[in-house]
């Protein structure tokens, strides 16, 4: 990546997680199977907790939207909407099978992962170059923020439990799809405003070309992350490519 962050007047680095800070294999081979395996026991044990009930209510609204659109989700009778773990489980698995970026699903997955992180079964995974890059950027006075389709809770737990220690201390802000879809330019306007920056002062790094294109629409600087296991992307030739955060110098 040509030119240091300070020379390019970058004051905040905004990072995707999957395929950028964290191996895709960790998400698909560890986190997703854990959530699927533990879904039913988690619902049985935590169904009446406020945070879980809130996630279920969001899922119900999404189910109604899918039903109205003719997408044929699993049945979830009105009489069972208030208390029926089996209906919730069936719809959640239907969403998982489609790899949907569902806010309700992401919130519920985050709660399931929280239990795994808290009891020591799960540990966050990041590439080896992430902690030294965080330290260098922070030392240079550059803020670090995260933007992922996973819930803010899931993001925080991942960075809190890495083998390098708690990395959340280096992260100034976390954003999930409450800020908007990741391929929408409006989402990056929201994030830039929340960071208190101008768009050219923010560098967004992701492994997905559509996300980078959306960030560029509002004037953010961007870089394509190429890591082991990432899918090939079609991006503008002007977008820099990084294989390691070592290439993003201050």
N, C-alpha and C positions, 0 to 999 in steps of 0.2 A: 504494500500500500504506500503510494508515493506521498511524502510530506508528513511531518509530525502533526499530532492533534493541535498543539498550540499554534503552529504555523498556519493551520487551516481554520483557526479561530473556533475550534470545537470546545464547548464547555460541558457537554453531557454526552455520555455514551449510553445508548439505549440498546439493550441486548435481548434477542430471542433466546429461548432455552434449548429446545429440542434441535439438535444438529448444529448448535452454535456454542453454548457453554457446556452442553451435556450430550453424551452419545445417544443417538437415536435408539440404539439397542437397549439402553437402560429404560427408556420410556415404553417401548413395545415388548421387551422381553422380561421386564421386572415390574414396572408400575401397573401397566394395564392388566396383566394376568393376576397380580395381587388383588386389584380392585374387583375383578370378576370372581375370583375364588372366594373372597371374603364378603361379597355383597350380601348374601342371604343371612349369614350369621350376624353381620353388622346391623342390618335392618331389624332383626329380631331383638337385638340387645339395645339399640339406640333409637328405635322408631319414635318414641315420645319426646325426645330431646328437642328443644326449640330450634337449634340450628339445622337438625335433620328434617324437622317438620317444614321449615322454611324452604329447604331444598326440594322437598317433595311437592310443596305447593307450586314452585316454579316448574317442576316437571309436569305437573298436572296441566298447567297453562300451555306448556309446549305440546303435550299430548293432544289437547283440544285443538290446537292449531294444525297438528299433523292429521288429525281425524277430519277436520273441516276441509283440508286440502286434498283429501282422498289418498293419503299415503299409506293407509291400512296398517296403523300401529296395532299392537296387541290390545285386546279388549281391556277396558278399565271402567267398569260400570259406575254410574253416578253414586249408587248406594255404597260402593267400595272406595270412593274417592277419599273419604276421610281417614279410613283405617283399613288398609289391605296391603301388607308387605308383598304378597304374591303379585299383585297387579303392578306395584312399583317396580319390583324386580324384573318382571317380564318386559316392561317398557324400557327400563335402563339397559337391559341386555340387547334389546332391539336397537337402541341408540349406539351402544358400543359396537355392535356388528357393522354399523354404517360409519363408524369413526366420526360421529357428528360432534361439532363444536358447540354442544348444548350447554348453556350456562347452568341449568339444573344438574345435568350430569357431571359437569366439572366440579361443581360445589360438593356433590355427594361423593365423587371420587376423592376429593381433597380430604373429606372427613374420614373416609376409609383409610387413606394413606396416613393421615395423622395418627390413627391408632397404631399402624405399623411402625411409624417413625418413633412414636413415644415408647413403645415396648422394645425397641431395638432390633426389630426384624428388618426394617428398611433403613438404608443410609443413603443420603444424597450422593450423586455422582457428577463430577465435573472433570473436564480435561485438565491435564497437568499444568497447562499454560495459563489457566484461569486465575488462580490465586496471585501469582507474581504480577500479572497484568493489572489486576484490581489494585494491588499495592502501588504500582507505578502510576496508574492513573490518579489515584487518590492523592499521592504525594505531589502530583503536578497540579492539584486543585481542580481536577475534572470529576464531575459527579457521574455515578453509575446508576442506571435504572434498568428494570426488567419489564418486558412486555411479552406475555405468553397467553395462549388460550386456556391453559390450566389456571385454576383459581389462585388468587393472591395467597391464600393459606397454603396451597400445595407448593407454590413457588418458595415461600419462606421456609417451609419444612425442608425442602430439598437443599437449599443453600445453608441451612442451619446445621445440617447433620453430615457434612462431607468428611472425608478422611483427612482433610486439611484443617478441620475445625469449622467454626461458625463464620461463614462468609457474609451473613446478612449485615454484619457491622460495617461492611464496605459499601452497602447498597442503599442509596438515598430514597428510592421509590420503587414500588411494584405496581404493575398495571395488568389487568386481565380484560376479558371481553366486556366488562362493564364500561370500559372506555370506547367500545365499539369493535366491529369485526376487524381482523388484522389486515384484510385486503382493502379496507376503506380509507380513503384519504382523510375523511373527517375524524377518524380515530387518532391520527397522528397530530391533527390540530389540537384535539383535546389534550393529548399527552404533552405536547410542546407547551401549551398554556399552563398545564399543571406543574411543569418543571420550571416555569418562569423564564423560559428561553425564547429566542427567535429561532425559526426553523433551521437556518444555516449553522446555528450553534450546536445542533444535535446530530450526532452520527448514529444511525440505526444499522445494526448488524444482524442479518438473518440468513437462513439457508433457503428461503422461499422468494422466488423472483417477484411474484405478485405483491407480496408485502413490501418489498423494496420499492417497487414501482409506485405504490400508494404513498409511501413516505416521501419519495422524490416529488410527487405532485404538489406537496405543500412546501417544498423547498428544503427538506432535510437532506443532509449528506448521508450516503449509504455505502455499505460494503457487503458483498456476498460471502457467506461462510461456506467453505468446502471442507467437510470433515469426513472421516471414514463412515460409509453407509448412507451418506446423503444422496438424494436423488438428483440427477442432472437438472439444471435450470437454464431457461432461456432468459437472459437479462441484457439490458443495454450495454454496449461495449464500453461505455464510459464508467460503469460501476466497477470499482476496484474489487479484487478477489483476495481473500485472506484464508490461509490454511491453518493459521495459528494466531492467537492474540499477540504473540511475540512480534508479529508484523505490524501491529497497530502501536506505533511508538509515540511517545509524548513529544 
